[in-house]
């Protein structure tokens, strides 16, 4: 089980971490479209959770797995992938001189202004975002926020994978004839 968690978690994690590099090299802008793209990449990368649980069910357990053991394997794969995601984000932050949050704060404030929000609301929002930017400079806070981005997606994929794969009739193991 540990080998499957390590292999599939690493594959998923490398896809996740490399997405930062690709985005940086392409000069991706901060906007809602990239949030959608980012979560789509997470789902695609975390498909390794499903594949890893299926591999464990089919090769180690003979084609049958119960729900909670499947969740355990799925969460293990997701945890390894999340570790790569956090490390990849920290490398990205270092490579870009930690400029992400400043650009993000500026873009969200500009979006609020473009939407025609009242001056008092913009001033309050600006103060909140600047305070968040200060908090984000703390590496422990940043790691927690980064984990909070990926962990719920990983948990959801693990639960769905376990629910589907607990039925041995769902994508049954291929038998050799």
Secondary structure by P-SEA (a helix, b strand, c coil): caaaaaaaaaaaaaaaaaaaaaaaaacccccaaaaaaaaaaaaaaaaaaaaaaaaaacccccccccaaaaaaaaaaaaaaaaaaaaaaaaaaaaaaccaaaaaaaaaaaaaaaaacccaaaaaaaaaaaaaaaaaaacaaaaaaaaaaacaaaaaaaaaaaaaaacccccccccccc
